[in-house]
Amino acid sequence: MKTPALLLSLSLALPLSAALLDSPQSGGLKLKSISSISFGKDGLLLVADPTSQSVIAIETKEAGAKAKPGKVADLAATIAGGLGTTAENITIKDMTVNPATGTVYLAVMRRPDNASLILTVDATGKVAPFDAEKLSWASVTLPGGTASKVTNITDVAFDGERVFATGTCNEEFASRIFTIPVPIKHGSTAGVISAETYHVAHRKWETKAPIQSFIPYHDKDGADYVVGAFACTPVAKFRVDDIESGAKVKGVSMVELGSGNRPLDLFDYTDKSGKEWVVVHTQRFKADSFGSSKFWGARVSMDYINAAEDKANEKATWRDVKAKTGPEGIEIVDALFGAVQVDKLDNESAVVLRDTEGKLSLEVIALP
């Protein structure tokens, strides 16, 4: 999950000299599991660890000129060779790109020991382990509730002022948005918001479905939002400025991409003409409408996200599921067919892991 282009100015909200971590640790970092990874400012790597019900922030100290990552033809086999196992025992849980350097970071699970590891891919296509032993880090617990626990963490992102995470708890209001102030204090506990969303395809309000992927978003009027995508597949926004921990917030569903889809990744970018888009990358679990792969993606004009709320929820705009484009401002992105993971590199390109006949390749694609 990924620092959006529209929030680059917000990333300067903290002075460059300000510490991102409070009471950081050094060495001894053990990851029990990894469900999501993303980058904040100044090389800050965010890791969601659902087994420990926490978000870990690591100062990578990575520096250097930005470069596009090199192509890797059979990524799982390459990783397996370095870890002394076979490709069948490797699962890539998530992928993110350091926006400052272009280095790709991979969250990997190795079987049969179920080890959770982070690897990097550089401009030459070299895959290497990420060594955090000498780096500073801080871990923050995500609260469940009065008598509940966090059951999953689906995504994590930094908006320049706070870290947000999304997930679920085993309560009636299961869908949660977690907030962590910056500097991130090791050993502290996050704030939590319960989220209710109108699922356009189901025609009802729901409290259990988690936000699968999201971006923080700052609109032209100065309001702070989390814009997220759900299964089946509404894109909704949640206003999160000046909201207290423990509150309940109703989302505003702005677009329905069509039932039978599970979002995998979400990012925004500005095209060469200056138009702003949000890209929703999904996995279809019903019959494919276009292309040869169940993995696909669409871009949605930010005009829909910024539309008046009288065009939301029951009146939200539906994607034309019988055409590659339509209504105006909603378009399938052909380069995302077959991509199982995607993250933005810059406003012109993205990095994808593409499934080709069972083999994963890492490559850079052009954004439309």
Secondary structure by P-SEA (a helix, b strand, c coil): ccccccccccccccccccccccccccccccccccccccccccbbbbbbbccccbbbbbccccccccccbbbbccaaaaaaaaacccccccccccccccccccbbbbbcccccccccbbbbbccccbbbbbbcccccbbbbbbbccccccccccccccccccbbbbbbccccccccbbbbbcccccccbbbbbbbbbbbcccccccccccccccbbbbbccccccccccccccccbbbbbcccccccbbbbbbbcccccccccccccccccccccbbbbbbbbbbccccccccccccbbbbbcccccccccccccccccccccccccccccccccccccccbbbbccccccccccccccbbbbbccccc
